[in-house]
Structure formats: structure tokens, C-alpha cells
Amino acid sequence: MNIIVTGGAGFIGSAVIRQYIKETEHNIINVDALTYAGNLESLSEVEKNPRYHFEHAHICDKEAMEGIFKEYQPDAIMHLAA
């Protein structure tokens, strides 16, 4: 299953991603604009996992999001962006 997590570099999003990578076999796609709340250091323990993917994009960028959806074909989306 491919799951997009928006705001995945934030406090809650990064905790969700770490848990999903540890406890499931799902592919996790982190979509984050890395504004004031984003911190990729909180994902250092999963960044090299082949099931973790990071996309630096803003959820309001229609073209970027269409490309991400086309590439990953998500089964689910968790909207955790601020």
C-alpha cells in the first residue's frame, strides 16, 4: 500500500511516519513544504529505508501534487500539514 502523509516533517507527521515504517510494510510518501514546522532531522532513522520517500512540495501546488499522485498512485492520504 502507498500512503501519502502531508506535513510528514512536522512533529505529529514524523511520529506517524516512523511508526508506519517500523510497524507496517507500507510505502510512505512524505510530502512537506518544509516551512516553519518541518524538520527532516526527525526522520533521520527512516530516511534510508527503501519504503520511505520524501517529496519537497507544497500541497497547494497543483502541478507538483499531480506529479506525485501520478508517480506513487497512493492508496491512502493522511493530511497532517498545518
mmCIF file as gemmi writes it, N, C-alpha and C atoms, coordinates in Angstrom:
data_model
loop_
_atom_site.group_PDB
_atom_site.id
_atom_site.type_symbol
_atom_site.label_atom_id
_atom_site.label_alt_id
_atom_site.label_comp_id
_atom_site.label_asym_id
_atom_site.label_entity_id
_atom_site.label_seq_id
_atom_site.pdbx_PDB_ins_code
_atom_site.Cartn_x
_atom_site.Cartn_y
_atom_site.Cartn_z
_atom_site.occupancy
_atom_site.B_iso_or_equiv
_atom_site.pdbx_formal_charge
_atom_site.auth_seq_id
_atom_site.auth_asym_id
_atom_site.pdbx_PDB_model_num
ATOM 1 N N . MET Axp A 1 ? 0.847 -1.172 0 1 0 ? 1 A 1
ATOM 2 C CA . MET Axp A 1 ? 0 0 0 1 0 ? 1 A 1
ATOM 3 C C . MET Axp A 1 ? 0.894 1.237 0 1 0 ? 1 A 1
ATOM 4 N N . ASN Axp A 2 ? 0.564 2.216 -0.804 1 0 ? 2 A 1
ATOM 5 C CA . ASN Axp A 2 ? 1.262 3.5 -0.85 1 0 ? 2 A 1
ATOM 6 C C . ASN Axp A 2 ? 0.437 4.54 -0.099 1 0 ? 2 A 1
ATOM 7 N N . ILE Axp A 3 ? 1.051 5.146 0.91 1 0 ? 3 A 1
ATOM 8 C CA . ILE Axp A 3 ? 0.357 6.136 1.733 1 0 ? 3 A 1
ATOM 9 C C . ILE Axp A 3 ? 1.105 7.455 1.658 1 0 ? 3 A 1
ATOM 10 N N . ILE Axp A 4 ? 0.4 8.512 1.263 1 0 ? 4 A 1
ATOM 11 C CA . ILE Axp A 4 ? 0.954 9.858 1.291 1 0 ? 4 A 1
ATOM 12 C C . ILE Axp A 4 ? 0.64 10.463 2.646 1 0 ? 4 A 1
ATOM 13 N N . VAL Axp A 5 ? 1.672 11.053 3.261 1 0 ? 5 A 1
ATOM 14 C CA . VAL Axp A 5 ? 1.498 11.788 4.509 1 0 ? 5 A 1
ATOM 15 C C . VAL Axp A 5 ? 1.895 13.228 4.23 1 0 ? 5 A 1
ATOM 16 N N . THR Axp A 6 ? 0.932 14.143 4.275 1 0 ? 6 A 1
ATOM 17 C CA . THR Axp A 6 ? 1.27 15.552 4.101 1 0 ? 6 A 1
ATOM 18 C C . THR Axp A 6 ? 1.702 16.105 5.449 1 0 ? 6 A 1
ATOM 19 N N . GLY Axp A 7 ? 2.697 16.986 5.414 1 0 ? 7 A 1
ATOM 20 C CA . GLY Axp A 7 ? 3.214 17.522 6.67 1 0 ? 7 A 1
ATOM 21 C C . GLY Axp A 7 ? 4.011 16.499 7.441 1 0 ? 7 A 1
ATOM 22 N N . GLY Axp A 8 ? 4.623 15.573 6.746 1 0 ? 8 A 1
ATOM 23 C CA . GLY Axp A 8 ? 5.328 14.478 7.397 1 0 ? 8 A 1
ATOM 24 C C . GLY Axp A 8 ? 6.617 14.861 8.101 1 0 ? 8 A 1
ATOM 25 N N . ALA Axp A 9 ? 7.099 16.082 7.897 1 0 ? 9 A 1
ATOM 26 C CA . ALA Axp A 9 ? 8.307 16.525 8.595 1 0 ? 9 A 1
ATOM 27 C C . ALA Axp A 9 ? 7.969 17.282 9.872 1 0 ? 9 A 1
ATOM 28 N N . GLY Axp A 10 ? 6.695 17.419 10.167 1 0 ? 10 A 1
ATOM 29 C CA . GLY Axp A 10 ? 6.261 18.071 11.4 1 0 ? 10 A 1
ATOM 30 C C . GLY Axp A 10 ? 6.292 17.103 12.574 1 0 ? 10 A 1
ATOM 31 N N . PHE Axp A 11 ? 5.979 17.591 13.737 1 0 ? 11 A 1
ATOM 32 C CA . PHE Axp A 11 ? 6.042 16.793 14.962 1 0 ? 11 A 1
ATOM 33 C C . PHE Axp A 11 ? 5.16 15.545 14.874 1 0 ? 11 A 1
ATOM 34 N N . ILE Axp A 12 ? 3.889 15.73 14.569 1 0 ? 12 A 1
ATOM 35 C CA . ILE Axp A 12 ? 2.964 14.594 14.503 1 0 ? 12 A 1
ATOM 36 C C . ILE Axp A 12 ? 3.227 13.744 13.266 1 0 ? 12 A 1
ATOM 37 N N . GLY Axp A 13 ? 3.412 14.392 12.126 1 0 ? 13 A 1
ATOM 38 C CA . GLY Axp A 13 ? 3.647 13.659 10.886 1 0 ? 13 A 1
ATOM 39 C C . GLY Axp A 13 ? 4.866 12.771 10.949 1 0 ? 13 A 1
ATOM 40 N N . SER Axp A 14 ? 5.953 13.271 11.514 1 0 ? 14 A 1
ATOM 41 C CA . SER Axp A 14 ? 7.175 12.458 11.593 1 0 ? 14 A 1
ATOM 42 C C . SER Axp A 14 ? 6.984 11.269 12.536 1 0 ? 14 A 1
ATOM 43 N N . ALA Axp A 15 ? 6.228 11.456 13.605 1 0 ? 15 A 1
ATOM 44 C CA . ALA Axp A 15 ? 5.945 10.343 14.52 1 0 ? 15 A 1
ATOM 45 C C . ALA Axp A 15 ? 5.111 9.276 13.815 1 0 ? 15 A 1
ATOM 46 N N . VAL Axp A 16 ? 4.13 9.687 13.045 1 0 ? 16 A 1
ATOM 47 C CA . VAL Axp A 16 ? 3.299 8.74 12.295 1 0 ? 16 A 1
ATOM 48 C C . VAL Axp A 16 ? 4.153 7.975 11.286 1 0 ? 16 A 1
ATOM 49 N N . ILE Axp A 17 ? 5.003 8.692 10.562 1 0 ? 17 A 1
ATOM 50 C CA . ILE Axp A 17 ? 5.852 8.043 9.561 1 0 ? 17 A 1
ATOM 51 C C . ILE Axp A 17 ? 6.798 7.041 10.208 1 0 ? 17 A 1
ATOM 52 N N . ARG Axp A 18 ? 7.444 7.422 11.288 1 0 ? 18 A 1
ATOM 53 C CA . ARG Axp A 18 ? 8.352 6.487 11.969 1 0 ? 18 A 1
ATOM 54 C C . ARG Axp A 18 ? 7.608 5.232 12.406 1 0 ? 18 A 1
ATOM 55 N N . GLN Axp A 19 ? 6.409 5.403 12.946 1 0 ? 19 A 1
ATOM 56 C CA . GLN Axp A 19 ? 5.62 4.25 13.395 1 0 ? 19 A 1
ATOM 57 C C . GLN Axp A 19 ? 5.233 3.355 12.216 1 0 ? 19 A 1
ATOM 58 N N . TYR Axp A 20 ? 4.766 3.951 11.122 1 0 ? 20 A 1
ATOM 59 C CA . TYR Axp A 20 ? 4.361 3.152 9.962 1 0 ? 20 A 1
ATOM 60 C C . TYR Axp A 20 ? 5.533 2.396 9.359 1 0 ? 20 A 1
ATOM 61 N N . ILE Axp A 21 ? 6.692 3.033 9.278 1 0 ? 21 A 1
ATOM 62 C CA . ILE Axp A 21 ? 7.868 2.347 8.736 1 0 ? 21 A 1
ATOM 63 C C . ILE Axp A 21 ? 8.275 1.19 9.651 1 0 ? 21 A 1
ATOM 64 N N . LYS Axp A 22 ? 8.195 1.388 10.958 1 0 ? 22 A 1
ATOM 65 C CA . LYS Axp A 22 ? 8.576 0.331 11.91 1 0 ? 22 A 1
ATOM 66 C C . LYS Axp A 22 ? 7.572 -0.815 11.952 1 0 ? 22 A 1
ATOM 67 N N . GLU Axp A 23 ? 6.271 -0.502 11.885 1 0 ? 23 A 1
ATOM 68 C CA . GLU Axp A 23 ? 5.245 -1.491 12.188 1 0 ? 23 A 1
ATOM 69 C C . GLU Axp A 23 ? 4.45 -2.022 11.001 1 0 ? 23 A 1
ATOM 70 N N . THR Axp A 24 ? 4.707 -1.503 9.802 1 0 ? 24 A 1
ATOM 71 C CA . THR Axp A 24 ? 3.965 -1.985 8.635 1 0 ? 24 A 1
ATOM 72 C C . THR Axp A 24 ? 4.934 -2.242 7.484 1 0 ? 24 A 1
ATOM 73 N N . GLU Axp A 25 ? 4.398 -2.721 6.401 1 0 ? 25 A 1
ATOM 74 C CA . GLU Axp A 25 ? 5.177 -2.918 5.172 1 0 ? 25 A 1
ATOM 75 C C . GLU Axp A 25 ? 4.792 -1.891 4.111 1 0 ? 25 A 1
ATOM 76 N N . HIS Axp A 26 ? 4.038 -0.87 4.49 1 0 ? 26 A 1
ATOM 77 C CA . HIS Axp A 26 ? 3.563 0.136 3.542 1 0 ? 26 A 1
ATOM 78 C C . HIS Axp A 26 ? 4.687 1.038 3.064 1 0 ? 26 A 1
ATOM 79 N N . ASN Axp A 27 ? 4.529 1.567 1.86 1 0 ? 27 A 1
ATOM 80 C CA . ASN Axp A 27 ? 5.396 2.609 1.344 1 0 ? 27 A 1
ATOM 81 C C . ASN Axp A 27 ? 4.847 3.945 1.816 1 0 ? 27 A 1
ATOM 82 N N . ILE Axp A 28 ? 5.701 4.781 2.374 1 0 ? 28 A 1
ATOM 83 C CA . ILE Axp A 28 ? 5.267 6.064 2.912 1 0 ? 28 A 1
ATOM 84 C C . ILE Axp A 28 ? 5.899 7.176 2.09 1 0 ? 28 A 1
ATOM 85 N N . ILE Axp A 29 ? 5.055 8.05 1.577 1 0 ? 29 A 1
ATOM 86 C CA . ILE Axp A 29 ? 5.5 9.192 0.804 1 0 ? 29 A 1
ATOM 87 C C . ILE Axp A 29 ? 5.221 10.448 1.624 1 0 ? 29 A 1
ATOM 88 N N . ASN Axp A 30 ? 6.277 11.088 2.052 1 0 ? 30 A 1
ATOM 89 C CA . ASN Axp A 30 ? 6.19 12.286 2.873 1 0 ? 30 A 1
ATOM 90 C C . ASN Axp A 30 ? 6.19 13.5 1.956 1 0 ? 30 A 1
ATOM 91 N N . VAL Axp A 31 ? 5.1 14.252 1.939 1 0 ? 31 A 1
ATOM 92 C CA . VAL Axp A 31 ? 5.014 15.476 1.151 1 0 ? 31 A 1
ATOM 93 C C . VAL Axp A 31 ? 5.023 16.64 2.128 1 0 ? 31 A 1
ATOM 94 N N . ASP Axp A 32 ? 6.077 17.444 2.053 1 0 ? 32 A 1
ATOM 95 C CA . ASP Axp A 32 ? 6.206 18.553 3.003 1 0 ? 32 A 1
ATOM 96 C C . ASP Axp A 32 ? 6.875 19.735 2.317 1 0 ? 32 A 1
ATOM 97 N N . ALA Axp A 33 ? 6.401 20.937 2.612 1 0 ? 33 A 1
ATOM 98 C CA . ALA Axp A 33 ? 6.974 22.164 2.063 1 0 ? 33 A 1
ATOM 99 C C . ALA Axp A 33 ? 8.152 22.659 2.892 1 0 ? 33 A 1
ATOM 100 N N . LEU Axp A 34 ? 8.378 22.042 4.036 1 0 ? 34 A 1
ATOM 101 C CA . LEU Axp A 34 ? 9.475 22.414 4.936 1 0 ? 34 A 1
ATOM 102 C C . LEU Axp A 34 ? 9.432 23.894 5.313 1 0 ? 34 A 1
ATOM 103 N N . THR Axp A 35 ? 8.271 24.308 5.781 1 0 ? 35 A 1
ATOM 104 C CA . THR Axp A 35 ? 8.145 25.674 6.282 1 0 ? 35 A 1
ATOM 105 C C . THR Axp A 35 ? 8.548 25.685 7.754 1 0 ? 35 A 1
ATOM 106 N N . TYR Axp A 36 ? 7.958 26.545 8.553 1 0 ? 36 A 1
ATOM 107 C CA . TYR Axp A 36 ? 8.356 26.734 9.951 1 0 ? 36 A 1
ATOM 108 C C . TYR Axp A 36 ? 8.308 25.455 10.797 1 0 ? 36 A 1
ATOM 109 N N . ALA Axp A 37 ? 7.418 24.536 10.502 1 0 ? 37 A 1
ATOM 110 C CA . ALA Axp A 37 ? 7.222 23.362 11.358 1 0 ? 37 A 1
ATOM 111 C C . ALA Axp A 37 ? 7.971 22.125 10.871 1 0 ? 37 A 1
ATOM 112 N N . GLY Axp A 38 ? 8.517 22.171 9.665 1 0 ? 38 A 1
ATOM 113 C CA . GLY Axp A 38 ? 9.155 20.993 9.105 1 0 ? 38 A 1
ATOM 114 C C . GLY Axp A 38 ? 10.591 20.821 9.559 1 0 ? 38 A 1
ATOM 115 N N . ASN Axp A 39 ? 10.939 19.586 9.911 1 0 ? 39 A 1
ATOM 116 C CA . ASN Axp A 39 ? 12.297 19.276 10.358 1 0 ? 39 A 1
ATOM 117 C C . ASN Axp A 39 ? 12.633 17.856 9.921 1 0 ? 39 A 1
ATOM 118 N N . LEU Axp A 40 ? 13.421 17.736 8.868 1 0 ? 40 A 1
ATOM 119 C CA . LEU Axp A 40 ? 13.76 16.405 8.35 1 0 ? 40 A 1
ATOM 120 C C . LEU Axp A 40 ? 14.653 15.609 9.291 1 0 ? 40 A 1
ATOM 121 N N . GLU Axp A 41 ? 15.305 16.271 10.234 1 0 ? 41 A 1
ATOM 122 C CA . GLU Axp A 41 ? 16.141 15.554 11.197 1 0 ? 41 A 1
ATOM 123 C C . GLU Axp A 41 ? 15.314 14.567 12.031 1 0 ? 41 A 1
ATOM 124 N N . SER Axp A 42 ? 14.036 14.878 12.216 1 0 ? 42 A 1
ATOM 125 C CA . SER Axp A 42 ? 13.174 13.987 12.997 1 0 ? 42 A 1
ATOM 126 C C . SER Axp A 42 ? 12.888 12.677 12.254 1 0 ? 42 A 1
ATOM 127 N N . LEU Axp A 43 ? 13.283 12.602 10.992 1 0 ? 43 A 1
ATOM 128 C CA . LEU Axp A 43 ? 13.072 11.392 10.196 1 0 ? 43 A 1
ATOM 129 C C . LEU Axp A 43 ? 14.373 10.69 9.847 1 0 ? 43 A 1
ATOM 130 N N . SER Axp A 44 ? 15.456 11.066 10.512 1 0 ? 44 A 1
ATOM 131 C CA . SER Axp A 44 ? 16.776 10.505 10.18 1 0 ? 44 A 1
ATOM 132 C C . SER Axp A 44 ? 16.815 8.986 10.321 1 0 ? 44 A 1
ATOM 133 N N . GLU Axp A 45 ? 16.062 8.423 11.247 1 0 ? 45 A 1
ATOM 134 C CA . GLU Axp A 45 ? 16.101 6.976 11.44 1 0 ? 45 A 1
ATOM 135 C C . GLU Axp A 45 ? 15.402 6.192 10.33 1 0 ? 45 A 1
ATOM 136 N N . VAL Axp A 46 ? 14.582 6.863 9.515 1 0 ? 46 A 1
ATOM 137 C CA . VAL Axp A 46 ? 13.884 6.159 8.427 1 0 ? 46 A 1
ATOM 138 C C . VAL Axp A 46 ? 14.303 6.636 7.046 1 0 ? 46 A 1
ATOM 139 N N . GLU Axp A 47 ? 15.104 7.692 6.955 1 0 ? 47 A 1
ATOM 140 C CA . GLU Axp A 47 ? 15.392 8.308 5.663 1 0 ? 47 A 1
ATOM 141 C C . GLU Axp A 47 ? 16.052 7.364 4.655 1 0 ? 47 A 1
ATOM 142 N N . LYS Axp A 48 ? 16.747 6.357 5.11 1 0 ? 48 A 1
ATOM 143 C CA . LYS Axp A 48 ? 17.402 5.415 4.189 1 0 ? 48 A 1
ATOM 144 C C . LYS Axp A 48 ? 16.579 4.161 3.93 1 0 ? 48 A 1
ATOM 145 N N . ASN Axp A 49 ? 15.421 4.08 4.553 1 0 ? 49 A 1
ATOM 146 C CA . ASN Axp A 49 ? 14.554 2.93 4.34 1 0 ? 49 A 1
ATOM 147 C C . ASN Axp A 49 ? 13.983 3.002 2.919 1 0 ? 49 A 1
ATOM 148 N N . PRO Axp A 50 ? 14.042 1.915 2.152 1 0 ? 50 A 1
ATOM 149 C CA . PRO Axp A 50 ? 13.543 1.948 0.773 1 0 ? 50 A 1
ATOM 150 C C . PRO Axp A 50 ? 12.029 2.166 0.656 1 0 ? 50 A 1
ATOM 151 N N . ARG Axp A 51 ? 11.305 2.027 1.756 1 0 ? 51 A 1
ATOM 152 C CA . ARG Axp A 51 ? 9.851 2.254 1.724 1 0 ? 51 A 1
ATOM 153 C C . ARG Axp A 51 ? 9.492 3.695 2.083 1 0 ? 51 A 1
ATOM 154 N N . TYR Axp A 52 ? 10.483 4.517 2.395 1 0 ? 52 A 1
ATOM 155 C CA . TYR Axp A 52 ? 10.253 5.929 2.735 1 0 ? 52 A 1
ATOM 156 C C . TYR Axp A 52 ? 10.696 6.806 1.568 1 0 ? 52 A 1
ATOM 157 N N . HIS Axp A 53 ? 9.827 7.743 1.203 1 0 ? 53 A 1
ATOM 158 C CA . HIS Axp A 53 ? 10.114 8.666 0.103 1 0 ? 53 A 1
ATOM 159 C C . HIS Axp A 53 ? 9.761 10.075 0.556 1 0 ? 53 A 1
ATOM 160 N N . PHE Axp A 54 ? 10.627 11.031 0.228 1 0 ? 54 A 1
ATOM 161 C CA . PHE Axp A 54 ? 10.359 12.425 0.566 1 0 ? 54 A 1
ATOM 162 C C . PHE Axp A 54 ? 10.174 13.235 -0.702 1 0 ? 54 A 1
ATOM 163 N N . GLU Axp A 55 ? 9.105 14.017 -0.724 1 0 ? 55 A 1
ATOM 164 C CA . GLU Axp A 55 ? 8.829 14.939 -1.824 1 0 ? 55 A 1
ATOM 165 C C . GLU Axp A 55 ? 8.697 16.342 -1.245 1 0 ? 55 A 1
ATOM 166 N N . HIS Axp A 56 ? 9.624 17.217 -1.633 1 0 ? 56 A 1
ATOM 167 C CA . HIS Axp A 56 ? 9.592 18.607 -1.171 1 0 ? 56 A 1
ATOM 168 C C . HIS Axp A 56 ? 8.609 19.365 -2.052 1 0 ? 56 A 1
ATOM 169 N N . ALA Axp A 57 ? 7.399 19.535 -1.549 1 0 ? 57 A 1
ATOM 170 C CA . ALA Axp A 57 ? 6.345 20.189 -2.321 1 0 ? 57 A 1
ATOM 171 C C . ALA Axp A 57 ? 5.307 20.772 -1.377 1 0 ? 57 A 1
ATOM 172 N N . HIS Axp A 58 ? 4.633 21.789 -1.866 1 0 ? 58 A 1
ATOM 173 C CA . HIS Axp A 58 ? 3.528 22.402 -1.12 1 0 ? 58 A 1
ATOM 174 C C . HIS Axp A 58 ? 2.225 21.785 -1.614 1 0 ? 58 A 1
ATOM 175 N N . ILE Axp A 59 ? 1.333 21.466 -0.707 1 0 ? 59 A 1
ATOM 176 C CA . ILE Axp A 59 ? 0.085 20.796 -1.096 1 0 ? 59 A 1
ATOM 177 C C . ILE Axp A 59 ? -0.813 21.683 -1.966 1 0 ? 59 A 1
ATOM 178 N N . CYS Axp A 60 ? -0.56 22.977 -1.995 1 0 ? 60 A 1
ATOM 179 C CA . CYS Axp A 60 ? -1.345 23.887 -2.848 1 0 ? 60 A 1
ATOM 180 C C . CYS Axp A 60 ? -0.776 23.989 -4.26 1 0 ? 60 A 1
ATOM 181 N N . ASP Axp A 61 ? 0.353 23.345 -4.507 1 0 ? 61 A 1
ATOM 182 C CA . ASP Axp A 61 ? 0.974 23.349 -5.832 1 0 ? 61 A 1
ATOM 183 C C . ASP Axp A 61 ? 0.362 22.209 -6.645 1 0 ? 61 A 1
ATOM 184 N N . LYS Axp A 62 ? -0.641 22.565 -7.445 1 0 ? 62 A 1
ATOM 185 C CA . LYS Axp A 62 ? -1.409 21.564 -8.184 1 0 ? 62 A 1
ATOM 186 C C . LYS Axp A 62 ? -0.53 20.692 -9.079 1 0 ? 62 A 1
ATOM 187 N N . GLU Axp A 63 ? 0.389 21.294 -9.816 1 0 ? 63 A 1
ATOM 188 C CA . GLU Axp A 63 ? 1.244 20.523 -10.725 1 0 ? 63 A 1
ATOM 189 C C . GLU Axp A 63 ? 2.144 19.552 -9.963 1 0 ? 63 A 1
ATOM 190 N N . ALA Axp A 64 ? 2.717 20.021 -8.877 1 0 ? 64 A 1
ATOM 191 C CA . ALA Axp A 64 ? 3.579 19.138 -8.074 1 0 ? 64 A 1
ATOM 192 C C . ALA Axp A 64 ? 2.776 17.97 -7.521 1 0 ? 64 A 1
ATOM 193 N N . MET Axp A 65 ? 1.59 18.249 -6.993 1 0 ? 65 A 1
ATOM 194 C CA . MET Axp A 65 ? 0.779 17.184 -6.412 1 0 ? 65 A 1
ATOM 195 C C . MET Axp A 65 ? 0.286 16.204 -7.475 1 0 ? 65 A 1
ATOM 196 N N . GLU Axp A 66 ? -0.063 16.699 -8.651 1 0 ? 66 A 1
ATOM 197 C CA . GLU Axp A 66 ? -0.463 15.796 -9.733 1 0 ? 66 A 1
ATOM 198 C C . GLU Axp A 66 ? 0.683 14.863 -10.109 1 0 ? 66 A 1
ATOM 199 N N . GLY Axp A 67 ? 1.91 15.395 -10.144 1 0 ? 67 A 1
ATOM 200 C CA . GLY Axp A 67 ? 3.076 14.564 -10.445 1 0 ? 67 A 1
ATOM 201 C C . GLY Axp A 67 ? 3.317 13.515 -9.381 1 0 ? 67 A 1
ATOM 202 N N . ILE Axp A 68 ? 3.166 13.907 -8.131 1 0 ? 68 A 1
ATOM 203 C CA . ILE Axp A 68 ? 3.355 12.971 -7.012 1 0 ? 68 A 1
ATOM 204 C C . ILE Axp A 68 ? 2.296 11.869 -7.064 1 0 ? 68 A 1
ATOM 205 N N . PHE Axp A 69 ? 1.047 12.247 -7.324 1 0 ? 69 A 1
ATOM 206 C CA . PHE Axp A 69 ? -0.024 11.257 -7.411 1 0 ? 69 A 1
ATOM 207 C C . PHE Axp A 69 ? 0.214 10.305 -8.586 1 0 ? 69 A 1
ATOM 208 N N . LYS Axp A 70 ? 0.671 10.848 -9.697 1 0 ? 70 A 1
ATOM 209 C CA . LYS Axp A 70 ? 0.93 10.007 -10.872 1 0 ? 70 A 1
ATOM 210 C C . LYS Axp A 70 ? 2.073 9.03 -10.594 1 0 ? 70 A 1
ATOM 211 N N . GLU Axp A 71 ? 3.132 9.52 -9.954 1 0 ? 71 A 1
ATOM 212 C CA . GLU Axp A 71 ? 4.293 8.663 -9.691 1 0 ? 71 A 1
ATOM 213 C C . GLU Axp A 71 ? 4.006 7.574 -8.666 1 0 ? 71 A 1
ATOM 214 N N . TYR Axp A 72 ? 3.34 7.927 -7.572 1 0 ? 72 A 1
ATOM 215 C CA . TYR Axp A 72 ? 3.181 6.984 -6.458 1 0 ? 72 A 1
ATOM 216 C C . TYR Axp A 72 ? 1.837 6.276 -6.427 1 0 ? 72 A 1
ATOM 217 N N . GLN Axp A 73 ? 0.829 6.795 -7.101 1 0 ? 73 A 1
ATOM 218 C CA . GLN Axp A 73 ? -0.51 6.212 -7.134 1 0 ? 73 A 1
ATOM 219 C C . GLN Axp A 73 ? -0.954 5.763 -5.738 1 0 ? 73 A 1
ATOM 220 N N . PRO Axp A 74 ? -1.165 6.733 -4.843 1 0 ? 74 A 1
ATOM 221 C CA . PRO Axp A 74 ? -1.454 6.406 -3.448 1 0 ? 74 A 1
ATOM 222 C C . PRO Axp A 74 ? -2.776 5.67 -3.252 1 0 ? 74 A 1
ATOM 223 N N . ASP Axp A 75 ? -2.761 4.802 -2.245 1 0 ? 75 A 1
ATOM 224 C CA . ASP Axp A 75 ? -3.973 4.104 -1.818 1 0 ? 75 A 1
ATOM 225 C C . ASP Axp A 75 ? -4.681 4.88 -0.725 1 0 ? 75 A 1
ATOM 226 N N . ALA Axp A 76 ? -3.92 5.705 -0.01 1 0 ? 76 A 1
ATOM 227 C CA . ALA Axp A 76 ? -4.479 6.481 1.105 1 0 ? 76 A 1
ATOM 228 C C . ALA Axp A 76 ? -3.663 7.758 1.284 1 0 ? 76 A 1
ATOM 229 N N . ILE Axp A 77 ? -4.314 8.753 1.898 1 0 ? 77 A 1
ATOM 230 C CA . ILE Axp A 77 ? -3.655 10.023 2.188 1 0 ? 77 A 1
ATOM 231 C C . ILE Axp A 77 ? -3.974 10.394 3.614 1 0 ? 77 A 1
ATOM 232 N N . MET Axp A 78 ? -2.936 10.767 4.38 1 0 ? 78 A 1
ATOM 233 C CA . MET Axp A 78 ? -3.111 11.322 5.717 1 0 ? 78 A 1
ATOM 234 C C . MET Axp A 78 ? -2.727 12.782 5.635 1 0 ? 78 A 1
ATOM 235 N N . HIS Axp A 79 ? -3.69 13.651 5.82 1 0 ? 79 A 1
ATOM 236 C CA . HIS Axp A 79 ? -3.425 15.09 5.728 1 0 ? 79 A 1
ATOM 237 C C . HIS Axp A 79 ? -3.083 15.62 7.111 1 0 ? 79 A 1
ATOM 238 N N . LEU Axp A 80 ? -1.787 15.82 7.34 1 0 ? 80 A 1
ATOM 239 C CA . LEU Axp A 80 ? -1.312 16.312 8.628 1 0 ? 80 A 1
ATOM 240 C C . LEU Axp A 80 ? -0.591 17.648 8.498 1 0 ? 80 A 1
ATOM 241 N N . ALA Axp A 81 ? -0.633 18.245 7.325 1 0 ? 81 A 1
ATOM 242 C CA . ALA Axp A 81 ? 0.021 19.547 7.104 1 0 ? 81 A 1
ATOM 243 C C . ALA Axp A 81 ? -0.729 20.642 7.861 1 0 ? 81 A 1
ATOM 244 N N . ALA Axp A 82 ? 0.045 21.595 8.344 1 0 ? 82 A 1
ATOM 245 C CA . ALA Axp A 82 ? -0.552 22.723 9.093 1 0 ? 82 A 1
ATOM 246 C C . ALA Axp A 82 ? -1.276 23.666 8.163 1 0 ? 82 A 1
